[in-house]
Amino acid sequence: MPGSPSGSYRSLTGSSEVYRSTTVSGANAAAATGLLDGVKKAFSFVSGAAKEERLLQRNTTGAMGPIVISSRTDSANTNTNRKMPSSGVAEEAALLGTMPSDSMDDIELKNIQLQFPSARSLSRDDSTAQEEIVETDRGNIVVAVQGSRNKPAILTYHDLGLNYISSFQAFFNYIDMRALLENFCVYHVNAPGQEEGAQTLPEDYVYPTMDELANQLSYVLTHFGIKQFIGFGVGAGSNILCRFALSHPNQVSALCLINCVSTPSGWIEWGYQKLNARYLRSKGMTQGVLDYLMWHHFGRHNEERNHDLVQVYKNYFERNVNTTNLALFIDSYIKRSDLNIHREMDPVKKKAATLIMPILNITGAFSPQMDDTVTFNGRLDPTNSSWMKISDCGMVLEEQPAKVSEAFRLFLQGEGYVAPLSPTKMALFRKASLEELLKSKFSTGGQWTANVIRITENPISAVVC
């Protein structure tokens, strides 16, 4: 501060008198130290009126003489009962409004109507898929055809405990997949006795081995006149497609395999599955068998991730699965042999050592078969195969359909099977699909009926890989 001619300090004064005198007239060496203390204590009045009052009482009785501290609102008022300006009150109220309060008032919600989504169904409700019976050397199998048959073929094969409806219906009706499949025809192959509403197989029926199940695909190709196809398999179905691709490499253009196992069953898997097959024959779907099937498909922590989806599949396994036929399928799967493939870097021996067609190898982060897919990837040719792990899921087709459909679309584009779909085309297709869905709703008087509701996509939100 500027000094006065007499050596004392004076305050900076202006039209608004923002700053006022807080010092003692007459300076000396002893008072200088006390003066600084007084200034520090004076400016601490902003922390509260009570503290400022104690500061005034302490300084006014000191040896230095009276110290005058003026209020900001009134220079003559030294009373501690100061009033905050209206702007300060508003600021304080706004600040307190953003802070949590210890005492919360009870809030009563009125006129709240709960809306529940339509129940997820695994029953046949897709009229675009036409089922046909194909005769083979080991009995008849059911094949469902989806799309125009004069277009390139995609052939699917399901996993244990499932069929084409419970394994692929929701995924291939997903909006992005429907846009892609405008250029393909999908042939869904069911293992013997695994189709929906299947009759129990005769007691003297010998279930085909994994190699014989793969050989049945030749009859499917002959029945529909298919020369080449793109394979899409899950679990046991992916193992069957690999066996067919090894014996008929010229008839398989590419493979998309999910949770594929290329090695024989270990002792732990063999023991569990053997007990499951025994219980399925004698007692039906027991709790132990149900828990193993849920772990086989969803992996760890399934209840924590997708409780509703897990309940849907639990109800499906308990009510819609022919337990005797499933036991036969499980027996065949645990007796599988090794694929006998390995990675060969010698270009001369490469064709006979492993699969020669492009392969997309997909697994989920919580899938029990994740390590098996890593082993399978190590036995493939790195120049024509890709391994992909999708986070936060075990059953990738149900939990992450958007990620799988995008990966499958890019895989086909990279191999030259489809032209790239621009975001504009995808947006137009989604809009057309939504308009078609709304039109079907209003055509029934605004009521959703069982004949109209279709599974078009999985509602589970996508998670970045």
N, C-alpha and C positions, 0 to 999 in steps of 0.2 A: 504493500500500500504506500502511496506517497506520503511523505512526512510533512508536518506543519512547521512553521518557523520556531515554535516553542519547543520542538522536540517530541511532542506527543503525537499519538496516532489519531487519525480521524477516519470515519467511515466513508465509503463511496455512496454518495447520495445522488438521486436523480428524480425525474418527474414521478416515477412509480415508487421510489424509495424501497427497492428490493432488498438491498443490504443495509443493515443498521449497525450502530456502534456496539461492539462487544468487548471493548478494551478499557483499560483504566487510564485516566488522564495522568500524565506524569510518569516518565519511564525511568527506571533505574535497574541496576544489575540484578538485584534480588527479586524485583517484580517481573523481570523478563521471563524467568522460568515459570512463575505462577501464571503469567499472562498466557503463555502457550497452553498450559494445562486448562486454563479457563476457556480458551477458544475451542479446544477439543471437546470439552464437556458441554460447551454451549451448543455446538453443532449436533450433539447427540440427542437434542430434544425431538428430532424427527422419529425416534423409536417409540415415543409414547409420552403422554402427559405426565404420568406418574414419575418417570425417570427424570424429566425436566424439572419437576417440582423439587425432587430431592437435590438436583444439581443447583437450583437457585438457593435453597436453604443452606447448602454447604458453602457456596461462594460469597453469599451476602454476609456471612459471619466471619470471614477470613480476615487475616491481617492486612491484606492488600487493599481493603476498602470495598465499597459497594461495586458490584458488577451488574450492569443493566443489560438484560436480554429482552429484546422487544419481540412481540408476536408479529407474524407476517400479515395478519389481518388488521391489527390496530397497534400503532406505535406506542400509545399510552397505556395499553392494557398489558399488565404482567400477570394477569390471572391465569391459572392453569386450565380453566374451563374454556378452552378454545373450540370453536366450531369449524368444521371442515367446509370448504366451499362446495357449492352444488355439483360442480364438475368433479371434484374429488370424491364426493359421495357416490356419484354414478360410476366412477372408475372402480371404487372399492366394491360396489355391488356386482359389477361385471366380473371382477377378479374372483370374488367369493363364489360366483355362480359356476365357475369352471373348476372349483375344487370340490373333492368328495366330501360329503357330509357324514358325520358319524350316525346321526339319527335319520332314518329314512321313513317317510310316511308310507303306509299301506296304500297300494294302488289296486283298484278293482276294475277289471276289464269287463265291459258290458258290450253286448251286441256283437260278439266275436263268433264267426262261423268258421269251423275248421273244414278245410277242403283236402281230401285225401286223393292221391293220384290213383289211376287205374291199376288194378292188381296185375303184377307181372305174371304172365302165363307162359308155360312151356308146351302148350298143346298145339295141334295143327290148326292154324288160322290164316294160312297164306294160300290163297287160291291160285297164285301164279305158279306154284310148284305142282307138277303132275307126277304121280307115282306110277311106276311100272315094275312088273315082276320079270326078272331076268333069270333064265335057267342056266345053271352051271353044273359041273361034274360033281360038286359036293352039295347039291341042293339049290333051292331058289333063294334069291336075295332081292330086296326091294331097293330100287333106285329112283330118286326124285329128281325131275328135270325142271330147271328154272331158267327161262329165257328162250330165245330163238335158237333152234337146233342147227341152223346153217351158219352159225358164228363159231369162233374158236372156243374150245372146250376147257373148262376148269373142273377138275375132278376132286371131290373132297372125301375124306374118311375121318370118322369120329374116334373118340377116346372111350375108355372103359366106363360103363354105366350110362352112356349117352347114346343118342342117335342123331340123325341129321337135323331134327327139329330142335332138340335141346342144346345141340352143339353149334349149329351154324345159322339157324333161322334168323335170330336177332341180329347177328353180325352182317349177314348178306342183305338184310333189309335196312341196315344203317344208311343214312342219306348219302354219305360220301361213297359208300360201296355201290349203292344203286346207280350213281352217276358213272362209276367205273364199269359196272357190269352191263351197261347199254351195248357194249361191244363184245360180250362173251355169253356163253351158255354154260350154266353150272349143273353138274351131275353129282348129286349127293348119294354116295354109296353107303348102305347100311350093312353091318356085319350080320351074318345069319342069326335070326331070332332076336335082334336088338331093335327092330323097328317099333314104332308106337302101336300098342295093342297086339303085339305078337303072341301067337299061341305057343304054349310050352312045347319044346322040341321032344320028339319021341325018346324013350329011354335007351333004345338001341342006336340012337344017332351018335355018330362019332364026329365030334366037332373038328373043323379043319385046323391044321397047324398054321403058324404065321406065314410060312411059305405057300401053303395051299390057299390061304386067304388072299395073298398077293396074286396068285395065279388066277383067281376068280375075276380079277380085273380084265383079263384078256377077253372073257366072255362079255363083259360090259362093253368093251370097246367094239367088239364084233356086233353086238346087238344094236348099238346106236350108230355104227359106221364111223367111229372116231379113229383117225389116223395118229394124231398126236394130241396131248393134253398137258395142261399145267396142273401139277399136283398141289393140293392144299390139305395137309393132315395135321392132326393134333394127337399127341401122346402115342397110344398104340396104333392109331391110324397113320401117323407119320412113319412109324417103323415098317408098316405094311407097304406104304408107297415107296420107301427106300428099297425094299426087297424087289418090288416090281421094276423099279428103275435100274437096278443092277442086272436083272435078267433081260430087260427090254429097254435098253438105253435109247434106242432110236424112236421110241414112242412117247417119251417124256421130254417136253421142251424145257421145263423149269420146275423147281420144287420150292414151295413155301412150307416149312416144317416148324411146328410149335412143340416145344418140350420133347424133342426127339431123343430116344435112347438107342444107342447103337451097340451096346454090350449086353451079354446075357444077365439075367437077374441074379443078384447076390443072395447070400443066405438069409439076411434079414428080410428083404423083400419077398423072397420065396416063402419063408415061414409065415409072414403076415397074410400074404395072398392065399396061401394054402388053407389057413384057418378061415379066411373070409369065404372061400369057395365052399368049404364044408358047412359053415353056418348057413350060407345062402341056400344050400340044398335041403338042409334039415329043419332050420328054424326061420328061414326067410331073412328079411332085412333087420338084423339085430343092431343094437346101438354101437357095438364095436365095429361092425362092417360099415355102418353109416359114418362113423367118425373117420375111418380110414379113407373112405371115398371123398369126404369133404377135404381131408388133408391132401389127398392125391391131386385134387383139382384146384383148391384155393391156397394150399400151403399154410404157412404160419399166420397167426393173428387174424384169421378170417373174420371172426365176429367183430373185431375192433374196426376193420376197414369198411366192410359192406354188410351190415347186419341184415338188411332187408333182402339183398340178393342171396345171402347164405341161407336164409329161411326158405326162400323159393326153391332152391335146389335140394334142401333137406326134405321138403314136402314132396318134391318130384321123386327122389330116390325111395321114399317110403311108400308112395302110392302108385307110381307109374312104371316101375321097373319090374320086368319078369325075372325074378331072382334065380330060377333054375337056369335060364338061358345065359344070364350074366355070369353065373358060376362056371359055365363051360367056356365062355370067352376069356375069363380070368385064367383058367387052367391053361388055355392055349397061349396066353401072353407070357405067363411066368416060365413056360417051357421054351421060350424063344431062344434061338441060337444067335451067336455073334454075327454081325454083318460082314466081318472079315474084310474090312477096308482099312487103308492106312494112307498117309500122305507120302506121295512119291514125287520127288523133284526131277527124276529122270524123265524127259518127255517121251521116251520110247515105251517105258513101262507104266506111264501115268494112267492110261486108259483102262488097264486091267486092274489097277490098284484101288481106285476109288470112284466116286460118282463123277461123271464128266459134265453133267448139265449144271447150269447156274442154280445155286441154292441160297435161300434166305432162311437162316437159322435163328428163331426167335424164342425167347424165354422170359419169364417174369422174375422180378427180384425176390419174391417170396415162394417161388415154385420149388417143390422138392426135387424136380429134375434139372435144376439149374446147373449143377456140377456135371450131370450127364451130357448136357448140351455143350459144355466146354470141352469135354472129352470128344464128343462127336465133331466139334469144330476143328479140333486138332488132327482129326483123321481125314479132313477134306482138303481139297486143293485150294490154297488161299487166293488163287487168281480168279476163281469163279464162285466163291462162297463168301457170305457175310454173316457175322454173328451179332445179334441185337438183344440187349437186355432192357426191358421196360420196367421202370421203377414203380414201387408201391402197388404191386398187383401180383397175383399168382395165376388166376384164370384170365389170361390177357384178352381173349375175345369178348368177355363179358365186362371186365373191369376197365379196359382201355381200348375200346373199339376204334376210337379216332386215331390213336397212335398206330395200331396195326394196319388200319386201312390206308393211312398215309404211307407207311413203310411198304406195303404191298403195291400201292400205286407207283411209287418211285422205283421199286424193284422191276416192275413190268416196263416202265418207261426206259429204264436203263438197259433193258434187254431188247428194246425196240418193238414191244408188243402193242403198245398203245401210244397215242399222241399225247403230249402234255395237256393237261386240263388247266386252263387259265382260271384265276380267281373269279373273273366275271362269269364264266360258264358255270362254275360251281355255285355261285350265288344265284344265278338264274334257275339252276336245277333245284336248289333248295327251296326257292320261292315257289316253283311249280309244284313241288312235292307238298309244301304246306298248303297251297291253294287246293290241291286235290284232296288233302285230308279234311280241310274245312268244308269243302263241297260235299263230301260224304257225310259229314256231321249234319249239315243243315238239310240235306235231303231226307233225313229221318226226323225232321221236326225239331232239330236242336238236341236230340237225345242220342247219347252214345249207346249203341247196341252191341251185342256180342258178335254179330256178323260184320260189323263195321270196324271195330277196334283191331288194329294190327300193330305189331311191334316194329316200329320203324327205326328206333335207335335205343341204345342203352343210356339211361338218364344219368349214369355216374359221370361226374365231371372228369375232364381229362387232366392228367398230371404230366408234366414235362419229363421226358426220358432222362 
